[in-house]
Amino acid sequence: MTFVAATAGKRPLVSLRHLPPLDGLRAVALTGVLLVHGMPAWLPGGFLGVDLFFVLSGFLITSLLLREAELTGRIPLRGFWARRMRRLLPALVVLVCAVVAAGPYLLPEQEPGALRSDAVAALTYWANWRMIARGGDYFTETAAASPLQHTWSLAIEEQFYLLWPLLILLAVRTRRPRRLIGAVCAAGFAASAVAAAVLYDPLHPGRAYFGSDTRAAALLAGCALAAALPVAARHPVARRAAALAGAAVLGTLAAFAGGGDARLFRGGFALAAVAAAAVLAELAAAPATPVARLLGAAPLAWLGRISYGGYLWHWPLFAVLDAGRTGLAGPRLLALRLAVTVAVAAASFHLVEQPLRRPAPAGRARWAGGWPARRTAGRARRAGGWSTRRTAGLAVTVTAAAAVVVVLAGPAPVVVPPPVLAAAPADASAPAAPPQAGAAAGAASGAAPPVRRAERRPGPPRVMVIGDSVSWTLGAYWPDQTDFGFSLHNEGVQGCGIAVLPELRYGGAPHTNYPYCGTWEYRWGGSTAAQDPDVVVVLLDRWELMDRKLDGRWTHVGEPAYDAYLAGQLRRAVELTAGRGARVALLTAPYTRRQERPDGGLWPEDTQDRVDAWNRLLAEVAAAHPSRPVVLDLNRVLCPDGAFTWKVGGVRVRSDGLHLTPEGVRQVVAPWLAPQLLRLATT
């Protein structure tokens, strides 16, 4: 925190000076966020560091606005907002430009259009509402998270900076502005806490987590403290006891709170905000205590001063510095990520944030914002409002970022939009195929479209694709039907396989089976009856590989009891689809890389052992079933070297590490699969 005492004259109600302990508190908050994103098992509740930042910001902005009003009798809003922009926007612009430029190279799983939209949302400070609109879930993200997802918290703060000074401006015109502000904060805090509890949905917690309304409680707790600090300063015993209790609460929540715990939204976040405000009150009112001096020690204070850049850069850097690129995992990967983040944050602070800020006029209270900063007066020679240092600093930073991209990236990959993951109608038409796909298939078949078997109605053979969202992408992106001599009908459904045990883990987090998944037998039987296919293509590879609870214990594919359960479900699937005389083709599951764990490892459902165990089970069931289903090795086609890959023969085959791309289906999968389906349909 940077408070600079202003003019002589009216005696300050609260001493406004730079308090290193609050810089140290920022360092603690940043450390919590870095650990929960890099090694969550070490500090499961580290995400509460964001709430600590919120409390600090609310306290600082309210303290300084009140102080300015008390000293000058006015609050120049335009000047305040201009200072906020100069403080926060330059570093954010550099970050967003770097992410958008490097995304196609270093983060191939990101869809460029979505990334550009995320960039616009970040720069206009409504990223939190974009995450809500996208259905984002901070704790159980099932796709590769946006490298700009973390800007949701910056958006909430900036929205607050825009609106809160207006209320302060009204309050200072009353006789008791601090009392009025305290009352407004208390009412708003209660409303925000209630909104979080009411809007929380265990299946879709993003609305409650990202909402400006539901997260305002922490900001308002800091604002209330700013209004009440003169009173708290007169009661040191009670204040110290509250601080000790607050520290204990924060430590307990940080050590044991899980992001998916409903209790966080039903009072937990509000409790954390109150606890943080209690700790902050003691540090602000008594900055010379041993604990305060420890937090104000040079290393912690320095880390706190660069914490804005640390928060900005850590998320995309963690995404780029993954296990596959670095060859590291666990603590070693975390150490690398932390070192690079701190180095980049320091560069951002000295080359972008500080040079691009303009020193405040002498004799005026200077707001340095919710993030640390030092005066740059006297360090740069001004020329027309800009210094050589400022211009050079920005140029060096942008050039360095571009150099990193060029050195690390290499040729740009072909990036395609991901599929829309929804159930497709039976007659959905697939995108047109490129000529070479159809030509390859025609050459492989070597004949005109055959006539269907005599016992079935005339016309070209019918193929039905059924399964989960991966099978849906196969059917949706299948080339022009006439190229292969059969018609193809897509019956894939998002989010459902044939494993329907209700309790499961997805991406390490508890998950509940979607209600409609339990009707899979009805849907599969109905689709088979309606389509009357000659061949049914079954592709299942995600929901069967997750940890599930069976008979009271967690288990997974590869364990005998769960294998027996899956084998029964698979036999039932074959019976339903082969019951009208159709041939059944079981496609092996390809290796996946949906999302790395924060420590650089893979979630269980992405490991090769799980995929291999499932594919062995497919072969065993097929060999024993009287309808003679065939197993076609899609895994060998998409992972020819025996490991996950984004491209096959230069063609991008996965959009997000799991689902198929249009190019992958048309140019790789269809030319291999179509001739085999045609043979099954006509023999």
Secondary structure per residue as TSV (DSSP state, phi and psi in degrees):
chain	resnum	aa	ss	phi	psi
A	1	M	-	360.0	138.9
A	2	T	-	-120.3	108.0
A	3	F	-	-110.7	131.1
A	4	V	-	-119.1	121.6
A	5	A	-	-58.6	140.8
A	6	A	-	-94.5	-121.2
A	7	T	-	-91.8	165.6
A	8	A	S	-74.7	171.8
A	9	G	S	120.9	-122.4
A	10	K	S	-60.2	129.4
A	11	R	-	-70.0	131.0
A	12	P	-	-63.2	140.9
A	13	L	S	-73.9	-32.2
A	14	V	S	-134.1	137.7
A	15	S	-	-67.7	126.9
A	16	L	-	-110.0	103.3
A	17	R	-	-149.2	167.4
A	18	H	-	-67.1	126.7
A	19	L	-	-116.3	99.6
A	20	P	H	-55.3	-32.8
A	21	P	H	-57.4	-31.3
A	22	L	H	-74.7	-30.2
A	23	D	H	-61.4	-42.8
A	24	G	H	-62.8	-35.8
A	25	L	H	-65.4	-36.4
A	26	R	H	-62.6	-40.1
A	27	A	H	-61.5	-39.9
A	28	V	H	-62.8	-44.4
A	29	A	H	-61.5	-45.4
A	30	L	H	-63.1	-40.8
A	31	T	H	-60.6	-41.1
A	32	G	H	-59.9	-44.2
A	33	V	H	-65.2	-43.7
A	34	L	H	-63.5	-39.8
A	35	L	H	-70.6	-41.4
A	36	V	H	-68.8	-26.1
A	37	H	H	-88.1	-18.6
A	38	G	H	-108.3	-31.3
A	39	M	-	-152.6	71.8
A	40	P	T	-60.2	-26.7
A	41	A	T	-64.6	-25.2
A	42	W	T	-75.7	-34.1
A	43	L	-	-148.9	79.2
A	44	P	T	-57.9	-32.5
A	45	G	T	-97.6	22.0
A	46	G	T	-62.0	-19.1
A	47	F	T	-62.9	-16.8
A	48	L	H	-67.5	-10.8
A	49	G	H	-57.4	-32.8
A	50	V	H	-63.9	-40.9
A	51	D	H	-64.1	-36.4
A	52	L	H	-64.1	-41.0
A	53	F	H	-59.8	-42.4
A	54	F	H	-60.0	-46.3
A	55	V	H	-61.7	-45.0
A	56	L	H	-58.7	-45.4
A	57	S	H	-63.7	-45.0
A	58	G	H	-60.3	-41.2
A	59	F	H	-65.2	-47.5
A	60	L	H	-66.8	-46.7
A	61	I	H	-65.8	-40.0
A	62	T	H	-70.1	-41.7
A	63	S	H	-58.7	-45.8
A	64	L	H	-75.1	-35.5
A	65	L	H	-66.9	-42.0
A	66	L	H	-63.1	-42.5
A	67	R	H	-63.3	-41.8
A	68	E	H	-63.9	-40.5
A	69	A	H	-65.3	-39.3
A	70	E	H	-68.5	-33.0
A	71	L	H	-85.9	-36.8
A	72	T	H	-113.3	-15.1
A	73	G	S	79.3	8.3
A	74	R	-	-152.3	164.1
A	75	I	-	-129.4	103.4
A	76	P	-	-74.0	97.7
A	77	L	H	-64.8	-41.9
A	78	R	H	-62.0	-41.4
A	79	G	H	-64.5	-39.5
A	80	F	H	-62.4	-49.4
A	81	W	H	-65.6	-35.5
A	82	A	H	-64.2	-40.3
A	83	R	H	-65.4	-37.6
A	84	R	H	-63.3	-42.8
A	85	M	H	-64.6	-43.1
A	86	R	H	-64.4	-31.9
A	87	R	H	-76.8	-40.7
A	88	L	H	-102.8	-35.1
A	89	L	H	-72.3	-41.4
A	90	P	H	-56.2	-48.1
A	91	A	H	-64.9	-36.1
A	92	L	H	-66.6	-40.4
A	93	V	H	-61.5	-44.9
A	94	V	H	-61.4	-44.5
A	95	L	H	-59.8	-50.3
A	96	V	H	-62.9	-42.6
A	97	C	H	-61.4	-42.0
A	98	A	H	-64.2	-42.1
A	99	V	H	-66.7	-44.6
A	100	V	H	-65.8	-39.3
A	101	A	H	-70.2	-39.5
A	102	A	H	-88.7	-18.2
A	103	G	H	-51.6	-51.8
A	104	P	H	-62.3	-22.2
A	105	Y	H	-91.0	-51.2
A	106	L	H	-96.4	-18.7
A	107	L	-	-128.6	70.2
A	108	P	T	-64.3	-17.1
A	109	E	T	-75.6	-11.6
A	110	Q	S	-84.2	132.7
A	111	E	-	-80.7	123.5
A	112	P	H	-57.0	-41.8
A	113	G	H	-61.8	-44.0
A	114	A	H	-65.3	-37.1
A	115	L	H	-66.0	-39.7
A	116	R	H	-64.7	-39.2
A	117	S	H	-64.9	-39.1
A	118	D	H	-61.7	-37.8
A	119	A	H	-64.4	-44.3
A	120	V	H	-61.3	-42.8
A	121	A	H	-63.4	-38.8
A	122	A	H	-65.9	-44.1
A	123	L	H	-73.1	-23.8
A	124	T	T	-101.9	6.5
A	125	Y	T	59.7	46.4
A	126	W	-	-132.6	28.5
A	127	A	H	-61.2	-32.7
A	128	N	H	-64.0	-39.4
A	129	W	H	-74.2	-28.8
A	130	R	H	-65.7	-41.8
A	131	M	H	-61.5	-38.2
A	132	I	H	-65.4	-44.9
A	133	A	H	-62.8	-33.3
A	134	R	T	-78.2	-5.6
A	135	G	T	74.8	26.6
A	136	G	-	-65.6	145.9
A	137	D	-	-131.3	109.0
A	138	Y	S	-58.1	-34.9
A	139	F	S	-94.0	-27.1
A	140	T	S	-130.5	49.1
A	141	E	-	-60.2	120.5
A	142	T	-	-96.2	-6.7
A	143	A	S	-120.4	173.0
A	144	A	-	-63.0	117.3
A	145	A	-	-65.8	147.3
A	146	S	-	-61.9	138.4
A	147	P	T	-67.7	-5.9
A	148	L	T	-112.2	11.4
A	149	Q	G	-58.7	-36.0
A	150	H	G	-67.6	-11.6
A	151	T	G	-73.0	-0.8
A	152	W	H	-58.1	-39.2
A	153	S	H	-71.9	-34.7
A	154	L	H	-64.7	-36.2
A	155	A	H	-63.2	-44.0
A	156	I	H	-62.2	-43.5
A	157	E	H	-63.0	-43.6
A	158	E	H	-68.2	-37.2
A	159	Q	H	-60.1	-39.6
A	160	F	H	-65.0	-44.1
A	161	Y	H	-61.5	-29.1
A	162	L	H	-75.1	-38.7
A	163	L	H	-96.5	-38.3
A	164	W	H	-62.6	-41.3
A	165	P	H	-58.3	-28.8
A	166	L	H	-63.9	-40.5
A	167	L	H	-68.8	-40.2
A	168	I	H	-60.4	-40.7
A	169	L	H	-59.8	-39.2
A	170	L	H	-71.8	-39.6
A	171	A	H	-66.4	-38.2
A	172	V	T	-71.0	-7.8
A	173	R	T	-87.1	-5.0
A	174	T	S	-94.1	172.7
A	175	R	S	-73.2	-33.9
A	176	R	-	-126.4	73.4
A	177	P	H	-63.2	-38.7
A	178	R	H	-65.7	-39.3
A	179	R	H	-66.0	-41.8
A	180	L	H	-64.0	-43.8
A	181	I	H	-61.9	-42.0
A	182	G	H	-60.1	-41.5
A	183	A	H	-66.5	-42.4
A	184	V	H	-62.9	-41.8
A	185	C	H	-63.2	-42.3
A	186	A	H	-62.6	-44.6
A	187	A	H	-65.9	-43.7
A	188	G	H	-65.8	-38.6
A	189	F	H	-59.5	-48.0
A	190	A	H	-62.8	-42.8
A	191	A	H	-63.8	-40.6
A	192	S	H	-65.0	-43.1
A	193	A	H	-63.4	-40.9
A	194	V	H	-66.1	-41.7
A	195	A	H	-60.4	-41.0
A	196	A	H	-61.4	-41.4
A	197	A	H	-68.8	-40.8
A	198	V	H	-72.2	-40.5
A	199	L	H	-84.7	-7.0
A	200	Y	-	-68.7	129.8
A	201	D	-	-127.4	118.1
A	202	P	T	-59.7	-27.3
A	203	L	T	-84.0	-24.0
A	204	H	-	-139.8	72.4
A	205	P	T	-77.4	-3.9
A	206	G	H	-59.2	-37.1
A	207	R	H	-59.9	-43.3
A	208	A	H	-75.5	-30.3
A	209	Y	H	-80.6	-41.1
A	210	F	H	-92.3	-11.6
A	211	G	-	-66.3	138.8
A	212	S	T	-63.5	-37.3
A	213	D	T	-70.5	-41.9
A	214	T	T	-76.4	-20.4
A	215	R	T	-103.6	2.1
A	216	A	H	-68.0	-18.9
A	217	A	H	-56.7	-42.5
A	218	A	H	-66.2	-42.4
A	219	L	H	-61.9	-42.8
A	220	L	H	-69.9	-29.3
A	221	A	H	-62.8	-42.1
A	222	G	H	-66.1	-38.8
A	223	C	H	-63.3	-43.4
A	224	A	H	-61.6	-40.1
A	225	L	H	-61.8	-41.9
A	226	A	H	-59.8	-40.9
A	227	A	H	-69.2	-32.3
A	228	A	H	-99.6	-1.4
A	229	L	H	-59.3	-38.3
A	230	P	H	-57.8	-34.4
A	231	V	H	-72.4	-45.2
A	232	A	H	-61.3	-32.9
A	233	A	T	-64.5	-21.9
A	234	R	T	-90.5	0.3
A	235	H	-	-130.5	72.7
A	236	P	H	-65.4	-35.5
A	237	V	H	-66.3	-50.5
A	238	A	H	-63.8	-39.0
A	239	R	H	-63.5	-42.2
A	240	R	H	-67.8	-40.1
A	241	A	H	-63.0	-42.0
A	242	A	H	-64.0	-37.9
A	243	A	H	-65.4	-41.6
A	244	L	H	-62.8	-44.3
A	245	A	H	-63.9	-40.7
A	246	G	H	-63.3	-41.8
A	247	A	H	-63.2	-39.5
A	248	A	H	-64.6	-41.9
A	249	V	H	-63.9	-46.9
A	250	L	H	-62.3	-42.8
A	251	G	H	-62.8	-41.3
A	252	T	H	-65.7	-45.9
A	253	L	H	-63.8	-42.4
A	254	A	H	-63.7	-34.8
A	255	A	H	-80.1	-29.4
A	256	F	H	-125.9	-16.2
A	257	A	-	-70.1	133.4
A	258	G	-	-105.7	143.8
A	259	G	T	-60.7	-29.0
A	260	G	T	-87.1	5.3
A	261	D	-	-76.6	120.0
A	262	A	H	-61.8	-25.5
A	263	R	H	-64.8	-25.0
A	264	L	I	-61.1	-41.7
A	265	F	I	-81.9	-16.0
A	266	R	I	-106.0	44.6
A	267	G	I	121.1	-19.7
A	268	G	I	-65.6	-46.7
A	269	F	H	-64.6	-38.8
A	270	A	H	-63.7	-42.1
A	271	L	H	-62.5	-42.1
A	272	A	H	-61.8	-38.1
A	273	A	H	-65.2	-43.6
A	274	V	H	-64.0	-42.3
A	275	A	H	-62.5	-43.0
A	276	A	H	-63.8	-39.8
A	277	A	H	-63.9	-36.6
A	278	A	H	-64.9	-42.6
A	279	V	H	-64.9	-43.8
A	280	L	H	-63.1	-37.7
A	281	A	H	-59.4	-43.3
A	282	E	H	-66.5	-42.6
A	283	L	H	-67.1	-37.8
A	284	A	H	-74.1	-35.6
A	285	A	H	-85.9	-26.6
A	286	A	-	-136.0	73.0
A	287	P	T	-77.9	3.9
A	288	A	T	-106.8	6.5
A	289	T	S	-70.8	162.2
A	290	P	H	-56.9	-42.5
A	291	V	H	-64.3	-41.9
A	292	A	H	-63.8	-40.6
A	293	R	H	-65.3	-35.4
A	294	L	H	-63.7	-45.8
A	295	L	H	-66.0	-28.2
A	296	G	T	-87.6	4.1
A	297	A	S	-58.6	151.1
A	298	A	H	-52.8	-46.9
A	299	P	H	-62.9	-44.5
A	300	L	H	-67.3	-42.7
A	301	A	H	-61.9	-40.5
A	302	W	H	-63.4	-44.7
A	303	L	H	-62.2	-37.6
A	304	G	H	-64.2	-36.3
A	305	R	H	-68.1	-27.7
A	306	I	T	-100.9	14.3
A	307	S	H	-66.7	-29.1
A	308	Y	H	-61.7	-50.4
A	309	G	H	-63.9	-36.0
A	310	G	H	-61.1	-43.3
A	311	Y	H	-67.7	-42.5
A	312	L	H	-58.7	-46.5
A	313	W	H	-91.4	-18.7
A	314	H	H	-64.8	-40.1
A	315	W	H	-66.0	-53.1
A	316	P	H	-65.0	-34.3
A	317	L	H	-65.1	-40.4
A	318	F	H	-61.7	-37.2
A	319	A	H	-67.6	-39.6
A	320	V	H	-72.8	-42.7
A	321	L	S	-85.7	71.6
A	322	D	-	-98.7	177.6
A	323	A	H	-64.6	-39.1
A	324	G	H	-64.5	-36.5
A	325	R	H	-82.5	-32.7
A	326	T	H	-98.6	-21.4
A	327	G	S	74.7	12.9
A	328	L	-	-115.4	163.1
A	329	A	-	-154.4	165.8
A	330	G	H	62.9	-142.8
A	331	P	H	-59.3	-34.8
A	332	R	H	-67.2	-40.5
A	333	L	H	-65.9	-40.8
A	334	L	H	-60.2	-43.5
A	335	A	H	-60.7	-42.4
A	336	L	H	-63.4	-46.3
A	337	R	H	-60.8	-43.0
A	338	L	H	-65.0	-42.9
A	339	A	H	-62.7	-45.4
A	340	V	H	-66.8	-40.8
A	341	T	H	-61.1	-46.1
A	342	V	H	-64.0	-41.0
A	343	A	H	-63.8	-45.1
A	344	V	H	-67.8	-38.2
A	345	A	H	-63.0	-41.3
A	346	A	H	-63.8	-41.9
A	347	A	H	-63.2	-42.3
A	348	S	H	-60.9	-42.0
A	349	F	I	-62.8	-46.9
A	350	H	I	-84.1	-29.8
A	351	L	I	-99.4	-23.6
A	352	V	I	-119.3	-56.4
A	353	E	I	-66.5	-51.8
A	354	Q	T	-72.6	-49.0
A	355	P	T	-60.7	-29.8
A	356	L	T	-88.5	1.8
A	357	R	S	-95.1	147.0
A	358	R	-	-105.1	128.1
A	359	P	-	-57.5	144.4
A	360	A	-	-73.9	153.9
A	361	P	-	-59.5	147.1
A	362	A	T	-61.2	146.0
A	363	G	T	81.8	6.0
A	364	R	S	-115.2	146.1
A	365	A	-	-64.7	131.9
A	366	R	-	-111.4	120.7
A	367	W	-	-90.0	121.1
A	368	A	-	-103.5	3.5
A	369	G	T	83.0	-175.4
A	370	G	T	-73.2	0.7
A	371	W	S	-125.8	154.7
A	372	P	-	-73.8	154.4
A	373	A	-	-164.0	159.9
A	374	R	-	-123.3	161.0
A	375	R	-	-66.4	143.0
A	376	T	-	-111.1	8.0
A	377	A	T	-60.1	136.8
A	378	G	T	85.9	-9.8
A	379	R	T	-94.2	-12.8
A	380	A	S	-138.9	143.2
A	381	R	-	-92.6	123.6
A	382	R	E	-87.3	141.8
A	383	A	E	-141.9	104.1
A	384	G	T	65.4	29.9
A	385	G	T	88.5	-9.3
A	386	W	E	-126.2	148.0
A	387	S	E	-110.6	160.0
A	388	T	H	-60.1	-37.8
A	389	R	H	-62.0	-41.5
A	390	R	H	-63.3	-50.8
A	391	T	H	-62.5	-45.2
A	392	A	H	-66.0	-38.2
A	393	G	H	-60.8	-46.3
A	394	L	H	-65.8	-41.2
A	395	A	H	-62.7	-42.8
A	396	V	H	-62.4	-43.3
A	397	T	H	-63.8	-48.1
A	398	V	H	-63.9	-42.2
A	399	T	H	-63.4	-41.5
A	400	A	H	-63.4	-41.9
A	401	A	H	-62.8	-41.9
A	402	A	H	-64.0	-39.1
A	403	A	H	-64.1	-41.1
A	404	V	H	-60.7	-43.1
A	405	V	H	-61.5	-46.8
A	406	V	H	-63.9	-42.3
A	407	V	H	-69.0	-43.1
A	408	L	H	-85.5	-25.5
A	409	A	H	-83.6	-50.9
A	410	G	-	76.9	-161.1
A	411	P	S	-63.2	145.8
A	412	A	-	-73.9	136.8
A	413	P	-	-76.8	161.6
A	414	V	-	-79.2	121.7
A	415	V	-	-114.2	132.2
A	416	V	-	-123.6	154.2
A	417	P	-	-65.3	144.4
A	418	P	-	-73.9	158.9
A	419	P	-	-70.8	157.4
A	420	V	-	-81.4	117.2
A	421	L	-	-88.7	88.9
A	422	A	S	-150.2	160.8
A	423	A	-	-64.9	133.7
A	424	A	-	-99.1	141.8
A	425	P	-	-64.6	156.6
A	426	A	T	-61.6	-29.7
A	427	D	T	-102.3	20.9
A	428	A	-	-60.7	132.9
A	429	S	-	-87.7	140.8
A	430	A	-	-86.6	158.0
A	431	P	-	-61.6	154.2
A	432	A	-	-67.4	147.2
A	433	A	-	-90.0	150.3
A	434	P	-	-67.7	153.4
A	435	P	H	-55.6	-37.7
A	436	Q	H	-66.7	-27.8
A	437	A	H	-67.3	-47.3
A	438	G	H	-65.3	-38.7
A	439	A	H	-63.2	-41.2
A	440	A	H	-63.7	-41.1
A	441	A	H	-68.1	-41.6
A	442	G	H	-62.0	-40.3
A	443	A	H	-64.2	-37.0
A	444	A	H	-68.9	-37.7
A	445	S	H	-76.2	-39.0
A	446	G	-	69.5	18.0
A	447	A	S	-157.0	163.3
A	448	A	-	-71.9	164.4
A	449	P	-	-54.4	126.2
A	450	P	-	-77.3	165.2
A	451	V	-	-86.9	142.2
A	452	R	-	-66.4	163.7
A	453	R	-	-59.6	149.7
A	454	A	T	-60.1	-32.0
A	455	E	T	-76.5	-4.3
A	456	R	S	-113.4	163.7
A	457	R	-	-63.9	151.6
A	458	P	S	-68.3	160.8
A	459	G	S	126.7	174.4
A	460	P	S	-67.1	153.9
A	461	P	-	-56.8	153.8
A	462	R	E	-115.1	130.9
A	463	V	E	-117.5	133.5
A	464	M	E	-117.3	129.5
A	465	V	E	-101.9	130.1
A	466	I	E	-141.4	150.6
A	467	G	E	149.8	-141.8
A	468	D	S	-100.3	-157.2
A	469	S	H	-67.1	-26.7
A	470	V	H	-68.2	-42.1
A	471	S	H	-65.2	-32.7
A	472	W	H	-62.8	-41.6
A	473	T	H	-63.9	-33.7
A	474	L	H	-62.4	-46.5
A	475	G	H	-72.1	-38.3
A	476	A	H	-68.9	-32.5
A	477	Y	T	-101.5	9.1
A	478	W	-	-62.2	140.5
A	479	P	-	-67.0	179.5
A	480	D	-	-49.3	128.4
A	481	Q	G	-56.8	-35.7
A	482	T	G	-69.3	-14.8
A	483	D	G	-73.5	-17.0
A	484	F	T	-120.2	-3.5
A	485	G	T	82.6	11.5
A	486	F	S	-149.2	159.5
A	487	S	E	-96.5	145.7
A	488	L	E	-122.6	135.3
A	489	H	E	-124.7	133.3
A	490	N	E	-101.1	118.7
A	491	E	-	-122.1	20.9
A	492	G	-	-68.9	149.4
A	493	V	-	-133.1	134.2
A	494	Q	T	-67.6	136.7
A	495	G	T	83.0	5.7
A	496	C	-	-136.4	130.7
A	497	G	-	-114.9	-142.9
A	498	I	S	-110.7	-5.0
A	499	A	-	-86.4	116.8
A	500	V	-	-122.4	14.1
A	501	L	-	-59.5	130.8
A	502	P	S	-68.2	-31.8
A	503	E	E	-98.7	125.9
A	504	L	E	-148.3	169.9
A	505	R	E	-118.7	129.8
A	506	Y	E	-126.4	120.6
A	507	G	T	60.6	33.2
A	508	G	T	81.7	-2.6
A	509	A	E	-113.4	150.2
A	510	P	E	-60.7	143.0
A	511	H	E	-146.2	152.0
A	512	T	E	-114.6	136.1
A	513	N	-	-56.3	136.6
A	514	Y	-	-63.4	139.0
A	515	P	G	-55.7	-40.0
A	516	Y	G	-73.1	-10.0
A	517	C	G	-67.0	-26.8
A	518	G	G	-67.6	-11.9
A	519	T	G	-97.4	19.4
A	520	W	H	-60.4	-37.6
A	521	E	H	-62.8	-42.3
A	522	Y	H	-62.7	-44.1
A	523	R	H	-67.3	-44.2
A	524	W	H	-65.4	-43.5
A	525	G	H	-64.5	-41.1
A	526	G	H	-66.1	-40.9
A	527	S	H	-64.8	-40.2
A	528	T	H	-64.6	-42.0
A	529	A	H	-65.9	-40.1
A	530	A	H	-72.5	-39.4
A	531	Q	H	-86.6	-26.1
A	532	D	-	46.6	58.3
A	533	P	-	-78.2	157.5
A	534	D	S	-82.3	-35.2
A	535	V	E	-134.1	137.3
A	536	V	E	-115.6	123.3
A	537	V	E	-98.1	119.8
A	538	V	E	-109.6	122.4
A	539	L	E	-129.5	111.5
A	540	L	-	-132.7	126.3
A	541	D	-	-154.4	2.0
A	542	R	S	-117.1	-57.1
A	543	W	T	-70.6	-20.7
A	544	E	T	-81.3	-13.8
A	545	L	S	-96.8	-6.7
A	546	M	S	-82.1	159.7
A	547	D	E	-64.8	133.6
A	548	R	E	-136.2	156.3
A	549	K	E	-95.1	120.7
A	550	L	E	-125.9	122.7
A	551	D	T	54.2	40.5
A	552	G	T	84.6	1.2
A	553	R	E	-133.0	149.8
A	554	W	E	-75.8	136.5
A	555	T	E	-148.9	-179.7
A	556	H	-	-163.1	170.3
A	557	V	T	-59.3	139.6
A	558	G	T	105.1	-17.4
A	559	E	S	-97.9	137.9
A	560	P	H	-53.5	-46.9
A	561	A	H	-63.9	-42.9
A	562	Y	H	-73.6	-34.4
A	563	D	H	-60.4	-39.5
A	564	A	H	-63.3	-41.1
A	565	Y	H	-63.1	-48.5
A	566	L	H	-64.0	-38.3
A	567	A	H	-61.8	-40.1
A	568	G	H	-63.5	-42.8
A	569	Q	H	-64.5	-39.2
A	570	L	H	-69.3	-40.3
A	571	R	H	-60.9	-40.2
A	572	R	H	-64.5	-38.9
A	573	A	H	-62.0	-42.0
A	574	V	H	-66.3	-42.2
A	575	E	H	-60.7	-42.9
A	576	L	H	-65.6	-39.2
A	577	T	H	-87.2	-22.0
A	578	A	H	-98.7	-1.1
A	579	G	T	-63.1	-25.1
A	580	R	T	-101.4	17.3
A	581	G	S	96.3	5.3
A	582	A	-	-74.7	149.0
A	583	R	E	-82.9	142.5
A	584	V	E	-112.2	127.5
A	585	A	E	-111.3	117.4
A	586	L	E	-96.2	116.4
A	587	L	E	-87.7	133.4
A	588	T	-	-66.3	152.6
A	589	A	-	-78.9	129.8
A	590	P	-	-80.6	156.5
A	591	Y	-	-62.7	148.0
A	592	T	-	-128.4	164.5
A	593	R	-	-147.5	67.6
A	594	R	S	-66.7	-48.9
A	595	Q	-	-165.0	132.4
A	596	E	B	-74.1	151.8
A	597	R	-	-69.1	158.4
A	598	P	T	-58.1	-27.4
A	599	D	T	-84.1	5.6
A	600	G	S	95.6	-10.2
A	601	G	-	-82.8	-173.6
A	602	L	B	-106.6	146.8
A	603	W	-	-66.7	151.5
A	604	P	G	-52.8	-39.9
A	605	E	G	-69.1	-10.9
A	606	D	G	-99.7	-2.2
A	607	T	S	-77.4	149.6
A	608	Q	H	-64.9	-31.9
A	609	D	H	-59.9	-41.9
A	610	R	H	-65.2	-46.1
A	611	V	H	-62.3	-44.1
A	612	D	H	-63.0	-40.1
A	613	A	H	-64.3	-41.2
A	614	W	H	-65.8	-42.5
A	615	N	H	-66.4	-34.9
A	616	R	H	-64.1	-39.6
A	617	L	H	-64.9	-39.5
A	618	L	H	-56.1	-47.5
A	619	A	H	-63.7	-40.7
A	620	E	H	-65.4	-44.6
A	621	V	H	-65.9	-42.2
A	622	A	H	-62.6	-40.7
A	623	A	H	-65.7	-29.7
A	624	A	H	-96.4	-9.8
A	625	H	-	-85.0	136.6
A	626	P	T	-66.7	-21.6
A	627	S	T	-80.2	-1.5
A	628	R	-	57.5	53.1
A	629	P	-	-64.0	150.4
A	630	V	E	-106.7	149.5
A	631	V	E	-107.2	122.6
A	632	L	E	-110.8	129.7
A	633	D	-	-87.3	79.1
A	634	L	H	-64.4	-30.7
A	635	N	H	-60.7	-40.3
A	636	R	H	-66.2	-31.7
A	637	V	H	-73.9	-44.3
A	638	L	H	-85.7	-19.8
A	639	C	-	-130.5	66.1
A	640	P	T	-63.3	-22.1
A	641	D	T	-97.0	10.7
A	642	G	S	79.2	18.6
A	643	A	S	-151.8	159.6
A	644	F	-	-59.4	141.5
A	645	T	-	-146.5	148.8
A	646	W	S	-79.7	-29.5
A	647	K	E	-126.2	148.2
A	648	V	E	-129.1	120.0
A	649	G	T	58.3	33.7
A	650	G	T	82.1	0.2
A	651	V	E	-103.0	128.2
A	652	R	E	-68.5	121.7
A	653	V	-	-110.1	-13.7
A	654	R	B	-125.9	136.9
A	655	S	S	-86.3	-32.8
A	656	D	S	-141.3	20.2
A	657	G	S	90.5	-6.8
A	658	L	S	-134.0	-58.0
A	659	H	S	-81.0	156.0
A	660	L	B	-82.8	151.0
A	661	T	-	-94.2	159.8
A	662	P	H	-57.3	-44.7
A	663	E	H	-63.0	-39.8
A	664	G	H	-62.8	-41.6
A	665	V	I	-68.2	-47.6
A	666	R	I	-72.5	-38.3
A	667	Q	I	-101.0	-17.2
A	668	V	I	-119.2	-55.6
A	669	V	I	-74.6	-49.1
A	670	A	H	-61.7	-46.4
A	671	P	H	-60.3	-29.6
A	672	W	H	-80.6	-40.6
A	673	L	H	-84.8	-37.3
A	674	A	H	-57.6	-47.4
A	675	P	H	-60.6	-34.9
A	676	Q	H	-70.3	-37.9
A	677	L	H	-67.1	-37.3
A	678	L	H	-64.1	-41.5
A	679	R	H	-63.9	-42.0
A	680	L	H	-63.5	-35.7
A	681	A	H	-74.1	-19.6
A	682	T	H	-119.8	7.3
A	683	T	-	-125.4	360.0
